[in-house]
């Protein structure tokens, strides 16, 4: 790229930060502009529900990151892309040579629930959300969380720690229905019931000022309601800019979109799932970080490819650790299971064609990093699959060429 050219990034998510670092590794001088509507930067979204956490834990980059990397910050909302300009809500237009869309996801808000837009209804995906919930919860007693997935559990624990009585309403027959099997789902459900009221096979029909009415007619007290059904890719700017979308913004292996010189990365995209072979949104931190890095390199040199990723979930369920990897609820492979109900430990690995395609860890997640690495590297476990949950299982079973940082435990 020439000095007169400039890269514009929409969003300040981890994908955006990773892209900036990738660009600056290769070019210290090219002009970089970041457009963001968030005033609080560099915070870890998975940690917004934690009450007792230090700034060092909460912020993953130095507050002078943009200054040190010579970034021009524009606090505004990007509306669309016209020709080679980003159109802002303020009316300004920002010209770009290369553009990266890293706008993340946005909460799913069901339109069929009466009262869903009420003043006592919140979502929990940003620091502002968490701050607003804290303020609203003062002098409140009862909370309802809609959805019992990863966001729902974090919301429930957050509200519980704020001193509220919590009820969780889940449409499915168990918590985390898309990633847990029946046995692990029961362990998790039993743990939740010790801390909150868990209502399964039901849904919220109407939200009022101080109560929720369920589909079966039951009424439960609700001073505050958290909608935690899930997060979908934010496609607003892409759809207004004639950029091809499906479930997410469609990108190739270089993170290029359907429009020339426009790239996308992170939770707003759909990219290759290495286990299913399909393109799909994978809204997790490590995937967003890697996609951002690839996009940053591609905008400069154009020869770095994104190899794909897979779904990973990690959460504490009121102190009970839970991790799922890949196609954790897939029924097509051989299941290898270890279960100790007294200790609330359940571990399952699904093997297909000699390779691990999914895993569930409840209660004991100590070796989840090794399994993450084996899935990522496609290691054939045929010769030692029956030893996977033995006490002495570890790196000795992993082929020497894979005994590296790639298979060491990682934060997911």
Buried (B, 14 or more C-beta within 10 A) or exposed (E): BEEEEBBBBBBBBBBBBBBBBBBBEEBEEBBBBBBBBBEEBBBBBBBBBBEEEEEEEBBBBEEEBBEEBEBEBBEBBBBBBEEBBBBBEEEEEBEBBBBBBBBBBBBBBEEEBEBBEEEBBBBBBBBEBBEBBEEBBEEBEBBBBBBBBBBBBBBBBBBBEBEBBBBBBBBBEBBBBEBBBEBBBBBBBEBBEEBBBBBBEBBBBBBBEEBBBBEEEEEBEBBBBBBBBBBBBBBBBBEBBEBEBEEBBBBBBBBBBBBEEBBBBBBBBBBBBBBBEEBBBBBBBBBBBBBBBBBBBBBBEEEBEBEBBBBBBBBEBBEBBBBBBBBBBBEEBEEBBBBEEEEBBBBBBBBBEEBBBBBBBBBBBEBBBBBBBBBBBBBBBEEBBEBBBEEEBEBEBBEEEBEEEBBEBBEB
